[in-house]
């Protein structure tokens, strides 16, 4: 299914979808591969294309990944509960909704039809700034392109990284057979969405964020 959105529509309405994921509708492999073909057009450092993409559909493997994610979510739960913003900041009104949405995903992560774990060749050890920027800059544009392509096809995604905490990345590598020398960028639930009417979100004013010539 194609939604025939404009480029601007896709860019401004691709949300982190949690509570509107349809757990019961299968996601076709052909749709995932179509989205990935688009994502692979993203630029990479020196055109190395040093990425690997793991789409997890096996129920036991999804449950194992959810079991890694869920305990780490508790740290996030405390962080969100204590979050504070300046008076008038639009983000303050969203705290409780983000908390509720994230809690829902943590509880139901094992039910999503597909979990994506994108990997890049490299190390999780601290790297010099240029090397770190190059490594992530060679994967994250493609991941975001996949999320945009998914949105255009009626799929919802969410970028989560909590499973990487507390040695969770090594546990996930063991579950999925990821060899040494590869770093995980996160764990992405993928499902068709309940409805497709997503809208642009409130964001901080540009005047608070933009600097011309100097900070």
N, C-alpha and C positions, 0 to 999 in steps of 0.2 A: 504494500500500500504506500503510495506516495501522496504527500500532503500538498505538493506544489506550492510550497512557501517561497517567498523571495529570499535572497541572501540575507537581507537585513532582518527579515522575520526570523529566520533560523538563528542568526547571531544574537538576537535580543530576547528570544523565548525559549532557548535551550536551558532548562532549569535542572537543578538537582532534584530528581524525582524519587520519592520514597513511598509515600502513602498512596500514590496513584499508580503503582505498578500492578499489572494484572498477573497474578501468580499462576492462574489457571490456563492461560492461553500460551501454547507453545510458540517459540520463536524459531523460524525456519533457518537452517544453516545457510541457505542461499542468500537470505537477507543480510546475515552477519558478514558473509564473504563479500557481498556487494558494498557494504559500508566500509569494510577493511580495504578493498581496492581503492576507494576514494581516499582513505586515510593514508595509504602508502604513497600518495602523491606529495605529502608534506616534505619540506626540506629537512635535511640532516647535515650535521657537521662533516665536511669533506665528502659528502654523498656516500657515507659508509653504510647507511641503512642497517645499523647494528641493533636491530630490534627483533623480538620474538613475541608472539601473541598466543596466550593460552585461553581458550574458551572452554569453560568448565560446565558440563551439562549432567555429569553423573551425580545422582542424588547423594551417594555416600561421600563423594569428594566435596560437594557443596556443603554438606553438613559439617565436614571436618574443617573447612575454611570458616564457616559461621562460628564454630566453637572456638576458633582462634580469635576471631573478631570480637565476640561478645564480651569476654572479660576486659579487653582493652577499652571497650566502650564506656566502662564505668569511670575511667579517668576523664573521658570527654564529658560524661554526664555532670561531673563535679565542676568542670571548667565552664560549661554553659550555664549551670545554675548560678555561678558567681560572676557571670559576665556583666560589665557595666559600660555604659556609653554616655557621652556628654548630653546635656539637655538638648532636646530637639533633634537628636540623631535618629534618622528613620530606622536604623538597625535595631534600636531598643524595642520597638514594637513587634519585632519578629523573633525575639529571643525565645519566648514560650513556644511559638510554632516550630521553630527549628529544633528545639529540645524534644517536642512531641514527635516530630517527623523522624528525627534521628533515632529515638527510642523505638519507634515502630519498625524501622528498618533493622535495627539490631535484633529485635525479637523474631523477625520473619526472614532474615537474610537467606536461610537455607531453602526457602520456598521459591526464590526467583528462578525463572527458567534457565538463565545463563549467568555465570559470573566470569567476567573478563579480568585476567591478570596480565597486563603488558609488562614486558621486561626489556631492559637495555643492557648491552654489554658494558661492564664496568665494575666498580667496587663501592660498597657502602661506607668504606673508611673515609675519613675527612680528606677532601681534595682541595688543591689550590682553587681560587675563585674561577679562573679561566677554565680549568679542567672540569669543574663541577657544572659550570654554566653550559659548557659544550656537551657534556654527557646528557643532561636533562633537556637541553635545547634540541637534542637529536632524537628525542622521543615524545616529549609533551605536545608539540604541535600536531603530531600524528594522532595522539590520543584524543585531543580536542576535536580534530577533524572527524574522527570516528563518532564522537558524541554528537556532533552536528549532523552527520549523515544519518545517524540513528534517529534523531529528532524528525528529520524530513520523512522518514519511513514509519513514523508513528510509534517509535520506541522511546522509552525513557531510560535514563542512566543517572548515576550519581558517582562522583569521584570521592572514594573513601580511602584513607591511609591508616586507619587505626590498627589494622591487623599487623602493621609493620612494627608496632611497639613491643617492648619486652620480649625480644627474640622471636616475635611472631613471624617475621619474614623467613627465618630459618625453618620454623615449623611448617610454614606454607611451602617452602622449597622442598622439604621432605615429602609432604603430601603430594605435590605435583611433579616431583622428579626434576626440579630445576637444578641444573648443574652449577658448580662454583663458577664465579666470574660473571654472573648475571644479577642485576638489581631489579627488584619489583617496583613499579611506580604506584601501585595501589591495587584496590579490588573494586570492581565496577559491577553492580547489579544491572542486568539488562532484561527488560520486559516490555511488552506492549503497554501502553498507558490507558488508563480509564479516562476516556475523553482526550482530546488533543488541543484543547483551548487554553494553552499556556500564554501568559502575558509577560511583558517586561516587568522587572522587579524594581523596587525603590533602591536607588543608589546614592552615594554621597555626592554633593554638588561638585562639579568640575573645578570650581574656584578653590575648593579645599585641597585639591590633589595636584594641580598643574603648576609647574614652575617654568618660566621662560628664561632661558640662558643660565640662570643660577637658582639655587634652592631658595 
